[in-house]
C-alpha cells in the first residue's frame, strides 16, 4: 500500500491502544519518523489519550512525527487544539510535525479554523513521511 518501499520495509508497529471503542491509536516507527495513526472519534472522551500519546512521542524526540487522521470520523475542537499544542511542542524540540488529513471530516475543520496555516498537512502518510523539511504546507487553500 505504501508508495515508498523503503518506508514500508521499515514499518514497525510499536503499540496500539484502544481502551474504548470510540478511538484507537497505533504508533508506528517508519524510517526516520514516528507515525501516530488515529482511527475513530476525537472528542471529549478520547482527546486526553491522543494528547498523552503525542506528548510521549514528542518526548522521545524523533526527527519527524506524523499524525495520520485519515481514519478519523469526527474531529472536535479540542482535537484541533491538541494538534496545535503538539505542533508548538514539536517546534520547540525542533521536530518536524506533520498531519495527514485528506477527507472532509478532518481536512475541512482544519481549513475552517485556519490550522492549515499552522500545521504541515499532507494528503497521505507516504507523502508526509517522504517530504523534506517543514514549512511546505501542501494542503493550504484546498
DSSP file (Angstrom, degrees, kcal/mol; ACC not computed):
  #  RESIDUE AA STRUCTURE BP1 BP2  ACC     N-H-->O    O-->H-N    N-H-->O    O-->H-N    TCO  KAPPA ALPHA  PHI   PSI    X-CA   Y-CA   Z-CA
    1    1 A X              0   0    0      0, 0.0     2,-0.2     0, 0.0     3,-0.0   0.000 360.0 360.0 360.0 -35.2    0.0    0.0    0.0
    2    2 A X        -     0   0    0      1,-0.1     6,-0.0     2,-0.1     3,-0.0  -0.512 360.0-151.2 -71.8 138.1    2.9    2.4    0.7
    3    3 A X  S    S+     0   0    0     -2,-0.2     2,-0.9     1,-0.1    -1,-0.1   0.824  84.8  68.1 -76.6 -32.4    4.3    4.0   -2.4
    4    4 A X    >>  -     0   0    0      1,-0.2     4,-2.2     2,-0.0     3,-0.7  -0.784  68.1-166.1 -93.6 103.9    7.8    4.4   -0.9
    5    5 A X  H 3> S+     0   0    0     -2,-0.9     4,-2.5     1,-0.3     5,-0.2   0.834  86.0  58.1 -64.2 -32.4    9.1    0.8   -0.5
    6    6 A X  H 3> S+     0   0    0      1,-0.2     4,-0.7     2,-0.2    -1,-0.3   0.859 109.3  46.2 -65.8 -31.9   12.0    1.9    1.8
    7    7 A X  H X4 S+     0   0    0     -3,-0.7     3,-0.7     2,-0.2     4,-0.4   0.936 113.3  47.4 -71.6 -47.4    9.4    3.3    4.2
    8    8 A X  H >< S+     0   0    0     -4,-2.2     3,-0.9     1,-0.3    -2,-0.2   0.847 107.8  56.9 -65.6 -32.3    7.1    0.3    4.1
    9    9 A X  H 3< S+     0   0    0     -4,-2.5    -1,-0.3     1,-0.2    -2,-0.2   0.790 109.9  45.7 -66.8 -26.0   10.1   -2.0    4.6
   10   10 A X  T << S+     0   0    0     -3,-0.7    -1,-0.2    -4,-0.7    -2,-0.2   0.395  81.5 128.1 -99.1   2.7   10.9   -0.2    7.8
   11   11 A X    <   +     0   0    0     -3,-0.9     2,-0.4    -4,-0.4    19,-0.2  -0.345  31.1 175.3 -60.7 135.5    7.4   -0.1    9.2
   12   12 A X  E     -A   29   0A   0     17,-1.3    17,-2.6    -2,-0.0     2,-0.5  -0.928  29.4-132.8-145.6 119.0    7.3   -1.5   12.7
   13   13 A X  E     +A   28   0A   0     -2,-0.4    15,-0.2    15,-0.2     3,-0.1  -0.593  26.3 177.4 -71.9 120.9    4.2   -1.4   14.9
   14   14 A X  E     -     0   0A   0     13,-3.4     2,-0.3    -2,-0.5    14,-0.2   0.848  57.5 -23.2 -94.1 -41.6    5.2   -0.1   18.2
   15   15 A X  E     -A   27   0A   0     12,-1.4    12,-3.2     2,-0.0     2,-0.4  -0.975  45.4-154.2-169.0 153.7    2.0    0.0   20.1
   16   16 A X  E     -A   26   0A   0     -2,-0.3     2,-0.4    10,-0.2    10,-0.2  -1.000  11.5-171.6-133.8 135.3   -1.8    0.1   19.8
   17   17 A X  E     +A   25   0A   0      8,-2.8     8,-2.7    -2,-0.4     3,-0.1  -0.995  18.0 155.4-128.8 137.7   -4.1    1.5   22.4
   18   18 A X  E     +     0   0A   0     -2,-0.4     6,-0.1     6,-0.2    -1,-0.0  -0.371   3.0 160.4-155.7  65.5   -7.9    1.2   22.3
   19   19 A X  E    S+     0   0A   0      4,-0.1     2,-0.3     2,-0.0     5,-0.1   0.743  75.5  27.4 -66.1 -22.1   -9.3    1.4   25.8
   20   20 A X  E >  S-A   23   0A   0      3,-0.6     3,-0.6    -3,-0.1    -3,-0.0  -0.881  83.1-115.4-133.5 168.8  -12.7    2.3   24.3
   21   21 A X  T 3  S+     0   0    0     -2,-0.3     3,-0.1     1,-0.2    -2,-0.0   0.557 102.6  73.7 -80.6  -7.8  -14.5    1.7   21.1
   22   22 A X  T 3  S+     0   0    0      1,-0.2    19,-3.9    18,-0.1     2,-0.3   0.768 106.8  11.8 -80.5 -25.5  -14.5    5.4   20.1
   23   23 A X  E <   -AB  20  40A   0     -3,-0.6    -3,-0.6    17,-0.3     2,-0.4  -0.985  55.5-167.3-154.6 138.9  -10.8    5.7   19.2
   24   24 A X  E     - B   0  39A   0     15,-2.6    15,-2.3    -2,-0.3     2,-0.4  -0.971  10.0-158.9-123.3 146.1   -7.8    3.6   18.6
   25   25 A X  E     -AB  17  38A   0     -8,-2.7    -8,-2.8    -2,-0.4     2,-0.4  -0.985   5.8-172.3-123.7 132.0   -4.2    4.8   18.4
   26   26 A X  E     -AB  16  37A   0     11,-2.2    11,-3.3    -2,-0.4     2,-0.6  -0.990  10.7-152.9-123.0 134.0   -1.4    2.9   16.7
   27   27 A X  E     -AB  15  36A   0    -12,-3.2   -13,-3.4    -2,-0.4   -12,-1.4  -0.934  17.2-174.4-109.6 121.9    2.2    4.1   16.9
   28   28 A X  E     -AB  13  35A   0      7,-3.1     7,-2.8    -2,-0.6     2,-0.6  -0.923  23.1-142.5-117.9 138.8    4.5    3.1   14.0
   29   29 A X  E     +AB  12  34A   0    -17,-2.6   -17,-1.3    -2,-0.4     2,-0.5  -0.905  29.5 176.4 -94.2 120.0    8.2    3.5   13.5
   30   30 A X  E >   - B   0  33A   0      3,-2.6     3,-2.3    -2,-0.6     2,-0.2  -0.914  53.2 -58.6-133.1 105.6    8.6    4.3    9.9
   31   31 A X  T 3  S-     0   0    0     -2,-0.5   -24,-0.0   -24,-0.3    98,-0.0  -0.426 119.7 -16.6  61.4-125.9   12.0    5.1    8.5
   32   32 A X  T 3  S+     0   0    0     -2,-0.2    32,-0.7    97,-0.2    31,-0.7   0.375 129.3  67.8 -91.9   4.9   13.3    8.2   10.4
   33   33 A X  E <   -Bc  30  64A   0     -3,-2.3    -3,-2.6    30,-0.2     2,-0.4  -0.676  69.6-130.7-122.0 174.4    9.9    9.1   11.7
   34   34 A X  E     -Bc  29  65A   0     30,-2.3    32,-3.0    -5,-0.2     2,-0.5  -0.976  19.4-158.8-121.9 137.1    7.1    8.1   14.0
   35   35 A X  E     -Bc  28  66A   0     -7,-2.8    -7,-3.1    -2,-0.4     2,-0.7  -0.976   6.9-158.4-120.2 130.2    3.5    7.9   12.9
   36   36 A X  E     -Bc  27  67A   0     30,-3.1    32,-2.5    -2,-0.5     2,-0.6  -0.934  15.6-157.5-102.5 112.1    0.5    8.0   15.3
   37   37 A X  E     -Bc  26  68A   0    -11,-3.3   -11,-2.2    -2,-0.7     2,-0.5  -0.818   7.3-162.5 -94.8 122.0   -2.4    6.5   13.4
   38   38 A X  E     +B   25   0A   0     30,-2.7    33,-0.8    -2,-0.6     2,-0.4  -0.893  10.1 179.2-109.2 131.6   -5.7    7.6   14.8
   39   39 A X  E     +Bc  24  71A   0    -15,-2.3   -15,-2.6    -2,-0.5     2,-0.4  -0.997  49.8  13.1-131.0 136.9   -9.0    5.8   14.0
   40   40 A X  E    S-Bc  23  72A   0     31,-2.5    33,-3.0    -2,-0.4    34,-1.0  -0.863 102.7 -14.9 110.4-139.3  -12.4    6.7   15.3
   41   41 A X  E     - c   0  74A   0    -19,-3.9     2,-0.8    -2,-0.4    34,-0.2  -0.886  40.3-155.2-114.2 135.8  -13.6    9.8   17.0
   42   42 A X  E     + c   0  75A   0     32,-3.1    34,-2.7    -2,-0.4    37,-0.3  -0.907  48.7 125.3-105.8 103.4  -11.5   12.6   18.6
   43   43 A X  S >> S-     0   0    0     -2,-0.8     4,-2.5    32,-0.2     3,-1.0  -0.697  77.1 -64.5-142.8-169.0  -13.8   14.1   21.1
   44   44 A X  T 34 S+     0   0    0      1,-0.3     4,-0.4    -2,-0.2    -2,-0.0   0.827 129.7  50.1 -56.3 -34.8  -14.1   15.0   24.8
   45   45 A X  T 34 S+     0   0    0      1,-0.2    -1,-0.3     2,-0.1     4,-0.1   0.719 122.7  28.2 -79.4 -21.0  -13.9   11.3   25.8
   46   46 A X  T X> S+     0   0    0     -3,-1.0     4,-1.5     2,-0.1     3,-0.7   0.597  92.9  88.3-116.4 -15.2  -10.8   10.4   23.7
   47   47 A X  H 3X S+     0   0    0     -4,-2.5     4,-2.8     1,-0.2     5,-0.2   0.806  83.3  60.1 -63.1 -31.2   -8.7   13.6   23.4
   48   48 A X  H 3> S+     0   0    0     -4,-0.4     4,-2.7     2,-0.2    -1,-0.2   0.901 104.5  50.0 -63.9 -40.0   -6.7   13.0   26.6
   49   49 A X  H <> S+     0   0    0     -3,-0.7     4,-2.3     2,-0.2    -1,-0.2   0.908 111.9  48.1 -64.4 -41.0   -5.4    9.7   25.2
   50   50 A X  H  X S+     0   0    0     -4,-1.5     4,-2.7     2,-0.2     5,-0.2   0.943 112.8  48.3 -62.8 -46.9   -4.4   11.4   22.0
   51   51 A X  H  X S+     0   0    0     -4,-2.8     4,-2.5     1,-0.2    -2,-0.2   0.915 112.2  48.6 -59.3 -45.4   -2.7   14.2   23.9
   52   52 A X  H  X S+     0   0    0     -4,-2.7     4,-2.3     2,-0.2    -1,-0.2   0.901 112.2  49.1 -63.0 -41.9   -0.8   11.8   26.2
   53   53 A X  H  X S+     0   0    0     -4,-2.3     4,-2.4     2,-0.2    -2,-0.2   0.927 112.2  47.3 -65.1 -45.1    0.4    9.7   23.2
   54   54 A X  H  X S+     0   0    0     -4,-2.7     4,-2.6     1,-0.2    -2,-0.2   0.915 112.3  50.1 -63.7 -42.0    1.6   12.8   21.3
   55   55 A X  H  X S+     0   0    0     -4,-2.5     4,-2.1    -5,-0.2    -1,-0.2   0.915 111.1  49.4 -61.2 -43.3    3.4   14.1   24.3
   56   56 A X  H  X S+     0   0    0     -4,-2.3     4,-1.0     1,-0.2    -2,-0.2   0.915 113.1  45.8 -62.7 -44.4    5.1   10.8   24.9
   57   57 A X  H  <>S+     0   0    0     -4,-2.4     5,-0.6     1,-0.2     3,-0.4   0.882 111.9  51.3 -69.0 -37.4    6.2   10.5   21.3
   58   58 A X  H ><5S+     0   0    0     -4,-2.6     3,-1.4     1,-0.2    -1,-0.2   0.868 104.0  58.5 -65.8 -36.0    7.4   14.1   21.3
   59   59 A X  H 3<5S+     0   0    0     -4,-2.1    -1,-0.2     1,-0.3    -2,-0.2   0.801  99.5  57.9 -63.2 -28.5    9.4   13.4   24.5
   60   60 A X  T 3<5S-     0   0    0     -4,-1.0    -1,-0.3    -3,-0.4    -2,-0.2   0.598 104.7-139.5 -77.1 -11.0   11.3   10.7   22.6
   61   61 A X  T < 5 -     0   0    0     -3,-1.4    -3,-0.1    -4,-0.4    -2,-0.1   0.908  26.4-176.2  56.0  56.1   12.3   13.4   20.1
   62   62 A X      < -     0   0    0     -5,-0.6    -1,-0.1     1,-0.1   -29,-0.1  -0.458  36.3-118.5 -71.4 156.5   12.0   11.6   16.7
   63   63 A X  S    S+     0   0    0    -31,-0.7    33,-2.5     1,-0.2     2,-0.4   0.877  99.7  23.4 -62.2 -35.3   13.2   13.7   13.7
   64   64 A X  E     -cd  33  96A   0    -32,-0.7   -30,-2.3    31,-0.2     2,-0.5  -0.997  64.1-169.1-134.7 134.6    9.6   13.5   12.3
   65   65 A X  E     -cd  34  97A   0     31,-3.1    33,-2.8    -2,-0.4     2,-0.4  -0.987  10.8-169.8-123.5 121.4    6.3   12.9   14.0
   66   66 A X  E     -cd  35  98A   0    -32,-3.0   -30,-3.1    -2,-0.5     2,-0.6  -0.912  10.5-158.5-110.8 134.1    3.3   12.3   11.7
   67   67 A X  E     -cd  36  99A   0     31,-2.7    33,-2.9    -2,-0.4     2,-0.8  -0.955  11.9-155.5-111.3 112.4   -0.3   12.2   13.0
   68   68 A X  E     +cd  37 100A   0    -32,-2.5   -30,-2.7    -2,-0.6     3,-0.3  -0.791  20.6 170.3 -94.4 108.8   -2.4   10.3   10.5
   69   69 A X  E >   +     0   0A   0     31,-2.5     3,-2.3    -2,-0.8    -1,-0.1   0.289  45.1 108.7 -98.9   8.0   -6.1   11.4   10.8
   70   70 A X  E 3  S+     0   0A   0      1,-0.3    -1,-0.2    30,-0.1   -31,-0.1   0.750  79.5  51.1 -62.1 -22.5   -7.4    9.5    7.7
   71   71 A X  E 3  S+c   39   0A   0    -33,-0.8   -31,-2.5    -3,-0.3     2,-0.4   0.293  85.6 113.2 -94.1  10.5   -9.3    7.0    9.9
   72   72 A X  E <   -c   40   0A   0     -3,-2.3   -31,-0.2   -33,-0.3     3,-0.1  -0.705  40.4-178.2 -89.3 130.1  -11.0    9.7   12.0
   73   73 A X  E    S+     0   0A   0    -33,-3.0     2,-0.3    -2,-0.4   -32,-0.2   0.577  74.4  26.6 -99.3 -13.9  -14.7   10.1   11.6
   74   74 A X  E     -c   41   0A   0    -34,-1.0   -32,-3.1     2,-0.0     2,-0.5  -0.951  59.4-170.9-152.5 129.0  -15.2   13.0   13.9
   75   75 A X  E     -c   42   0A   0     30,-0.3   -32,-0.2    -2,-0.3     2,-0.1  -0.912  14.1-163.3-125.3 102.9  -12.7   15.8   14.9
   76   76 A X    >>  -     0   0    0    -34,-2.7     4,-1.4    -2,-0.5     3,-1.1  -0.326  35.8-102.0 -80.4 165.9  -13.9   18.0   17.7
   77   77 A X  H 3> S+     0   0    0      1,-0.3     4,-2.3     2,-0.2     5,-0.2   0.826 121.0  59.2 -59.6 -33.8  -12.4   21.4   18.5
   78   78 A X  H 3> S+     0   0    0      1,-0.2     4,-1.8     2,-0.2    -1,-0.3   0.785 102.2  54.9 -69.1 -23.8  -10.4   20.0   21.4
   79   79 A X  H <> S+     0   0    0     -3,-1.1     4,-1.9   -37,-0.3    -1,-0.2   0.884 107.6  48.8 -70.0 -39.8   -8.7   17.6   19.0
   80   80 A X  H  X S+     0   0    0     -4,-1.4     4,-2.2     2,-0.2    -2,-0.2   0.904 110.6  51.0 -64.8 -41.8   -7.7   20.6   16.9
   81   81 A X  H  X S+     0   0    0     -4,-2.3     4,-2.5     1,-0.2     5,-0.2   0.901 107.4  53.6 -61.5 -41.3   -6.4   22.3   20.0
   82   82 A X  H  X S+     0   0    0     -4,-1.8     4,-2.2     1,-0.2    -1,-0.2   0.893 108.5  49.4 -61.0 -40.9   -4.4   19.2   20.8
   83   83 A X  H  X S+     0   0    0     -4,-1.9     4,-2.4     2,-0.2    -1,-0.2   0.909 110.6  50.4 -64.6 -41.9   -2.8   19.2   17.4
   84   84 A X  H  X S+     0   0    0     -4,-2.2     4,-2.0     2,-0.2    -2,-0.2   0.912 112.0  47.0 -63.0 -42.9   -1.9   22.9   17.8
   85   85 A X  H  X S+     0   0    0     -4,-2.5     4,-2.3     2,-0.2    -1,-0.2   0.886 112.1  50.2 -66.8 -38.7   -0.3   22.3   21.2
   86   86 A X  H  X S+     0   0    0     -4,-2.2     4,-2.7    -5,-0.2    -2,-0.2   0.890 108.9  52.3 -66.6 -38.4    1.6   19.3   19.8
   87   87 A X  H  X S+     0   0    0     -4,-2.4     4,-2.5     2,-0.2    -2,-0.2   0.911 109.2  50.1 -63.0 -41.8    2.9   21.4   16.9
   88   88 A X  H  X S+     0   0    0     -4,-2.0     4,-2.1     2,-0.2    -2,-0.2   0.928 112.4  46.3 -61.9 -46.1    4.1   24.1   19.3
   89   89 A X  H  X S+     0   0    0     -4,-2.3     4,-1.7     1,-0.2    -2,-0.2   0.908 111.8  51.9 -63.7 -41.3    5.9   21.5   21.4
   90   90 A X  H  <>S+     0   0    0     -4,-2.7     5,-2.9     1,-0.2     4,-0.5   0.916 108.3  51.2 -60.7 -43.9    7.4   19.9   18.3
   91   91 A X  H ><5S+     0   0    0     -4,-2.5     3,-0.9     1,-0.2    -1,-0.2   0.902 108.6  51.3 -61.2 -41.2    8.7   23.3   17.1
   92   92 A X  H 3<5S+     0   0    0     -4,-2.1    -1,-0.2     1,-0.2    -2,-0.2   0.842 114.5  43.3 -63.8 -32.5   10.4   23.9   20.5
   93   93 A X  T 3<5S-     0   0    0     -4,-1.7    -1,-0.2    -5,-0.2    -2,-0.2   0.408 114.5-117.6 -92.3   1.3   12.0   20.5   20.2
   94   94 A X  T < 5 +     0   0    0     -3,-0.9     2,-0.4    -4,-0.5    -3,-0.2   0.894  64.4 146.8  60.7  43.0   12.9   21.0   16.5
   95   95 A X      < -     0   0    0     -5,-2.9     2,-0.6    -8,-0.1    -1,-0.2  -0.919  54.2-121.0-107.3 132.4   10.8   18.0   15.5
   96   96 A X  E     -d   64   0A   0    -33,-2.5   -31,-3.1    -2,-0.4     2,-0.5  -0.649  31.1-161.8 -72.5 118.3    9.0   18.1   12.1
   97   97 A X  E     +d   65   0A   0     -2,-0.6    23,-0.7   -33,-0.2     2,-0.4  -0.917  13.2 177.1-107.9 122.2    5.4   17.7   13.0
   98   98 A X  E     -de  66 120A   0    -33,-2.8   -31,-2.7    -2,-0.5     2,-0.4  -0.947  15.7-154.3-130.6 146.2    3.1   16.7   10.1
   99   99 A X  E     -de  67 121A   0     21,-3.0    23,-3.1    -2,-0.4     2,-0.6  -0.965   7.6-147.9-122.8 135.1   -0.6   15.9    9.9
  100  100 A X  E     +de  68 122A   0    -33,-2.9   -31,-2.5    -2,-0.4     2,-0.3  -0.912  34.4 150.2-101.0 118.1   -2.3   13.6    7.3
  101  101 A X        +     0   0    0     21,-2.1    23,-0.1    -2,-0.6    -2,-0.1  -0.874   5.8 144.4-149.9 111.7   -5.8   14.8    6.6
  102  102 A X        +     0   0    0     -2,-0.3     2,-0.2    21,-0.1    -1,-0.1   0.599  50.5  81.9-122.6 -20.2   -7.5   14.3    3.3
  103  103 A X  S >>>S-     0   0    0      1,-0.1     4,-3.0   -31,-0.1     3,-0.9  -0.475  83.8-113.3 -91.0 161.7  -11.1   13.7    4.0
  104  104 A X  H 3>5S+     0   0    0      1,-0.2     4,-0.7     2,-0.2     5,-0.5   0.829 112.6  63.4 -59.1 -34.1  -13.8   16.3    4.6
  105  105 A X  H 345S+     0   0    0      1,-0.1   -30,-0.3     3,-0.1    -1,-0.2   0.819 121.6  17.1 -63.5 -31.7  -14.2   15.1    8.2
  106  106 A X  H <>5S+     0   0    0     -3,-0.9     4,-1.3     2,-0.1    -2,-0.2   0.803 125.4  49.0-110.3 -43.0  -10.6   16.1    9.1
  107  107 A X  H  X5S+     0   0    0     -4,-3.0     4,-2.2     1,-0.2    -3,-0.2   0.916 106.7  55.9 -68.6 -42.6   -9.3   18.5    6.5
  108  108 A X  H  X<S+     0   0    0     -4,-0.7     4,-2.9    -5,-0.6     5,-0.2   0.925 106.8  48.1 -60.6 -47.8  -12.3   20.8    6.4
  109  109 A X  H  > S+     0   0    0     -5,-0.5     4,-2.0     1,-0.2     6,-0.3   0.886 111.8  51.6 -60.4 -35.7  -12.2   21.7   10.2
  110  110 A X  H  <>S+     0   0    0     -4,-1.3     5,-1.6     2,-0.2     6,-1.2   0.884 112.9  45.3 -66.9 -37.0   -8.5   22.3    9.9
  111  111 A X  H ><5S+     0   0    0     -4,-2.2     3,-1.3     4,-0.2    -2,-0.2   0.937 111.8  50.7 -68.8 -47.5   -9.1   24.7    7.0
  112  112 A X  H 3<5S+     0   0    0     -4,-2.9    -2,-0.2     1,-0.3    -1,-0.2   0.870 112.6  46.3 -60.4 -38.8  -12.1   26.5    8.6
  113  113 A X  T 3<5S-     0   0    0     -4,-2.0    -1,-0.3    -5,-0.2    -2,-0.2   0.490 113.4-116.1 -84.1  -2.8  -10.1   27.1   11.8
  114  114 A X  T X 5S+     0   0    0     -3,-1.3     3,-1.6    -4,-0.3     4,-0.4   0.579  76.3 131.1  80.4   8.6   -7.0   28.3    9.9
  115  115 A X  G >>< +     0   0    0     -5,-1.6     4,-3.3    -6,-0.3     3,-0.9   0.724  59.1  71.0 -70.1 -20.2   -4.9   25.4   11.2
  116  116 A X  G 34 S+     0   0    0     -6,-1.2    -1,-0.3     1,-0.3     5,-0.2   0.681  94.5  57.2 -69.3 -13.7   -3.7   24.6    7.7
  117  117 A X  G <4 S+     0   0    0     -3,-1.6    -1,-0.3    -7,-0.3    -2,-0.2   0.707 116.8  33.3 -81.9 -21.8   -1.7   27.9    8.1
  118  118 A X  T <4 S+     0   0    0     -3,-0.9     2,-0.2    -4,-0.4    -2,-0.2   0.825 113.4  60.1 -98.6 -42.7    0.0   26.5   11.2
  119  119 A X  S  < S-     0   0    0     -4,-3.3     2,-0.9    -9,-0.1   -21,-0.1  -0.593  79.0-122.9 -93.6 148.8    0.3   22.7   10.5
  120  120 A X  E     -e   98   0A   0    -23,-0.7   -21,-3.0    -2,-0.2     2,-0.4  -0.826  40.4-168.9 -84.5 106.5    2.1   20.9    7.7
  121  121 A X  E     -e   99   0A   0     -2,-0.9    18,-1.0    -5,-0.2     2,-0.3  -0.861   7.6-174.0-108.4 132.8   -0.9   19.0    6.3
  122  122 A X  E     -e  100   0A   0    -23,-3.1   -21,-2.1    -2,-0.4     3,-0.1  -0.880  30.0-132.8-124.2 153.4   -0.4   16.2    3.7
  123  123 A X  S    S+     0   0    0     -2,-0.3     2,-0.3   -23,-0.2   -21,-0.1   0.647  89.4  21.6 -80.6 -14.4   -2.9   14.1    1.7
  124  124 A X  S  > S-     0   0    0      1,-0.1     4,-2.0   -25,-0.1     5,-0.1  -0.988  71.7-120.6-150.3 158.5   -1.2   10.8    2.5
  125  125 A X  H  > S+     0   0    0     -2,-0.3     4,-2.6     1,-0.2     5,-0.2   0.899 113.1  55.0 -64.9 -41.4    1.1    9.2    5.1
  126  126 A X  H  > S+     0   0    0      1,-0.2     4,-1.8     2,-0.2    -1,-0.2   0.891 109.4  47.5 -62.5 -38.0    3.6    8.3    2.4
  127  127 A X  H  > S+     0   0    0      2,-0.2     4,-1.0     1,-0.2    -1,-0.2   0.891 111.5  50.6 -68.5 -38.6    3.8   12.0    1.3
  128  128 A X  H  < S+     0   0    0     -4,-2.0     3,-0.3     1,-0.2    -2,-0.2   0.902 113.9  44.7 -64.7 -40.7    4.1   13.2    4.9
  129  129 A X  H  < S+     0   0    0     -4,-2.6    -1,-0.2     1,-0.2    -2,-0.2   0.817 116.1  45.3 -74.7 -30.7    7.0   10.8    5.6
  130  130 A X  H  < S+     0   0    0     -4,-1.8    -1,-0.2    -5,-0.2    -2,-0.2   0.545  88.2 111.6 -92.3  -6.0    8.9   11.4    2.4
  131  131 A X     <  -     0   0    0     -4,-1.0     3,-0.1    -3,-0.3    -3,-0.0  -0.240  65.1-125.7 -65.6 155.1    8.6   15.2    2.5
  132  132 A X        -     0   0    0      1,-0.2     4,-0.1     2,-0.0    -1,-0.1   0.398  62.2 -23.5 -73.7-143.0   11.7   17.3    3.1
  133  133 A X  S    S-     0   0    0      1,-0.1     3,-0.3     2,-0.1    -1,-0.2  -0.010  80.7 -83.9 -64.1 172.9   11.9   19.9    5.8
  134  134 A X  S    S+     0   0    0      1,-0.2    -1,-0.1     2,-0.1   -36,-0.1  -0.048  98.0  61.8 -71.5 177.8    8.9   21.6    7.5
  135  135 A X        +     0   0    0    -17,-0.1    -1,-0.2     1,-0.0    -2,-0.1   0.620  67.0 112.6  79.4  18.0    7.1   24.7    6.2
  136  136 A X        -     0   0    0     -3,-0.3    -2,-0.1    -4,-0.1   -16,-0.1   0.779  45.5-177.3 -90.5 -26.8    5.9   23.1    3.0
  137  137 A X    >   -     0   0    0      1,-0.1     3,-1.2     2,-0.1   -15,-0.1   0.794   1.9-179.1  34.1  65.5    2.2   23.0    3.8
  138  138 A X  T 3  S+     0   0    0    -17,-0.3    -1,-0.1     1,-0.2   -16,-0.1   0.709  72.8  56.8 -68.0 -21.0    0.9   21.3    0.7
  139  139 A X  T >  S+     0   0    0    -18,-1.0     3,-2.1   -23,-0.1    -1,-0.2   0.454  73.3 132.6 -92.2   0.4   -2.8   21.4    1.6
  140  140 A X  T <  S+     0   0    0     -3,-1.2   -23,-0.0     1,-0.3   -29,-0.0  -0.239  77.9   6.4 -54.3 133.8   -3.0   25.1    2.1
  141  141 A X  T 3         0   0    0      1,-0.1    -1,-0.3   -30,-0.1    -2,-0.1   0.442 360.0 360.0  77.3   1.1   -6.1   26.6    0.4
  142  142 A X    <         0   0    0     -3,-2.1    -2,-0.1   -35,-0.0    -1,-0.1   0.471 360.0 360.0 -85.0 360.0   -7.6   23.3   -0.7
